[in-house]
Amino acid sequence: MPSADYSKATCPSCNGHVEYPTASAGTTITCPHCQAEMTLPEDAPDQGILKPADTTASLGLKAPMMAIMVALITAAAILVAGPNKKPNTVEAAVATNGPTATAPKPSAEFPLPDGWQRPILPPSGDLELLGFKLESQPGSSLKHVIGLVTNRSNARYFGVKVEFNMIDSGGSTVGNALDQITTMTGQSGWQFRALSVGGKPVKASALKLSGEKE
């Protein structure tokens, strides 16, 4: 079964460590430490495969982001349960790059926080991309696409992957962003964090959502 595949490389200018999706090898980026241009190697000396949990530890979920995602899932739980029932707040919690306990409502009914957008992307089987946002990392040139995917079936999905085109101020595609998770259980959600590689994007466009159903 597919797994989340990330690599590490060292900037030749400042020896700073950079982590990136292995699929983006060969792309030229700006070093987040010294701002020098560097090409992501196809066979990095520090290359290693990180499991989703390891990716979480390296990226570090910020408290505001966790609060937003908890609020999202809590709101969805209220919609599912009805106005006279209270959702289980423990089950409503979200883990970065990990499944949530409850699948949110369809995107048309799902409340999104400010700055998020609904994708123009049809569901892939029982998988659906509910919403996403382009987020800049303070103090660096790195950008991520963050968002939420849901599995509405009772079956598991393997190798779930979400992909985006990165668009610059002139409307041209200048790079891509992707993230993937090994397994999504039935009736669950996944908060993804896809690293943008290439160019200077100002927005993201959902390209593809895929996964293999058991």
Sequence and secondary structure as in RCSB ss.txt:
>XXXX:A:sequence
MPSADYSKATCPSCNGHVEYPTASAGTTITCPHCQAEMTLPEDAPDQGILKPADTTASLGLKAPMMAIMVALITA
AAILVAGPNKKPNTVEAAVATNGPTATAPKPSAEFPLPDGWQRPILPPSGDLELLGFKLESQPGSSLKHVIGLVT
NRSNARYFGVKVEFNMIDSGGSTVGNALDQITTMTGQSGWQFRALSVGGKPVKASALKLSGEKE
>XXXX:A:secstr
     EEEEE TTT  EEEEEGGGTT EEE TTT  EEE  SS TT     HHHHHHHH   HHHHHHHHHHHHH
HHHHHH TTS   TTTT   BTSB SS    GGG    TT B  S   BTTEEEEEEEEEE TTSS EEEEEEEE
E SSS EEEEEEEEEEE TTS EEEEEEEEEEEE TTEEEEEEEEEESS  SEEEEEEEEEEE 
